[in-house]
Amino acid sequence: MANGKTNQDEINAVAWKACDTFRGVVDPSEYKNYILVFLFLKHLSDLWKDKKEQYKKEHGSDPVRIKRKMERERFVLPDDCDFDTIYSKRDASNVGEVINLALEGIEEANKAKLEGVFRNIDFNSESNLGQTKDRNKRLKHLIDDFADERLDLRPSRIGTLDVIGNTYEYLISRFASDAGKKGGEFYTPAEIAIVLAKILHPKSGERICDPACGSGSLLVRIGNEIKDHNFSLFGQESNGSTWALCKMNMFLHGIDNARIEWGDTLNNPKLIEKDGLMKFDIVVANPPFSLDKWGAENAGGDKFCRFHRGVPPKSKGDYAFISHMVETMNETGRVAVIVPHGVLFRGGFEGVIRKKMVEENILDAVIGLPPNLFYGVSIPVVILVFKKNRKTKDLLFIDASRGFEKEKAQNKLRSEHIEKIVKTHKNYKNIEKYSYRATLNEIKENEYNLNIPRYVDVFEEEEEVDIKKTQKEIESLEKELVGVQKEMRGYLKNLGL
């Protein structure tokens, strides 16, 4: 703890150590739920403690005035629901129940913001955490880990750190090999989120939505681009545990007015207004790639008419998410969605939908990214940008697939790579071997195939080979080889071999 401050590396180290409690007992992809809920509890407790100390300095030992001040805070931490109380009962025979009751108390006291957040987490679960004796031992270890003096999460110690978001990213990166594709489905790496935020250019007063919001970090990143913090965030997430993490993430960022719904966006959209889909200035998402069994059988009768351009195949839900997002743009709206390359060229109904979107002049840009940017997902991906009221019928293609820095576990976009993508999209011009502004006629000639190499020529001519010079070099090497072989035979003869 340098200079009395808690840094992110120290928090990550404690969180990773705490994971030892569950290894071999809980599936690795589920570790994050227990660890991050406990991290949330510890953060609330330390925040509450900081406020109490602050008010005691201001009002001395006047309990009435201190209580009134505390009641005006944006959240309430009831007595006996804080981390210190749980720590004092870490040896109790019902310690799992103690933790559950503390979480229930916090939820009940903050219903408007946290209702249902802890319903999917059970610290007293025999099926997840083992029988009583083993469970109690594990939970005691977990509590002891979070009592580590390095894990002081008071604002006076951590400043403006995005604790749950940063630690979430850290844990996902550590578990990527075990989590597989899931890792790419519920977290968008920070540098890709920055690209999306810069391209969408959010403005004060805008409504921002992520219909597959995961942990909510992408929403937060987009909102943070608006310097006066005048924005509204909306999201929907189908996985209950991930939805809970999103609610916690919003809470810890002080975003109290975010509307985050739990449910299947494609089959049961919950962001409804006046019996219709809510409309947004910005719609952004990193939905699950090529989702199978997404609900195609019911899409034809969709009461919101989201699939009027065609129903995507039942085994690939990419265009189902794209169609939903496009239909929720308002009249000046922008959409950015991360998808696999297949959406650019696959035929069938996907080809029909793609053609109609191009003809409607709502597709604005196709941006190819490098491979291996996502946790547990090595394939290269594409950002599709849509806009209403476009001033041109041209379409910009950007091949940013070669602009990255290679690291051990995965590739990274650096600031210069991000800046080049954003600047190129803004200028909307041709750059040799990087971007191409295609006309509608060119796209028609390619039968609405949007595969980037059809438009951005990255072919590098091979250097001409001087045949005579190369032949002389080969002859010279052959002479050298004869000499070496003769010398080698001499050595072997001397050794009697």
Secondary structure, DSSP 4 states (H G I P E B T S, - for coil): -GGG---HHHHHHHHHHHGGGTTTTS-HHHHHHHHHHHHHHHHHHHHHHHHHHHHHHHHTT-HHHHHHHHHTSSS---TT-SHHHHHHTTT-TTHHHHHHHHHHHHHHHTHHHHTTTTTT--TT-HHHH-SHHHHHHHHHHHHHHHT-TT----HHHHTT--HHHHHHHHHHHHHHHHHTTHHHHS---HHHHHHHHHHH---TT-EEEETT-TTSHHHHHHHHTSTT---EEEEEES-HHHHHHHHHHHHHTT-TT-EEEES-TTTS---EETTEE--EEEEEE-PPTT-SS-SHHHHTT-TT-TTTT-PPPTT--HHHHHHHHHHTEEEEEEEEEEEEGGGGT--HHHHHHHHHHHHTT-EEEEEEPPSS-BTTB-S-EEEEEEESS-S-S-EEEEE-TT--EE-SSSEE--HHHHHHHHHHHHHT--BTTTEEEE-HHHHHHTTT---GGGTS----PPPPP-HHHHHHHHHHHHHHHHHHHHHHHHHHHHTT-
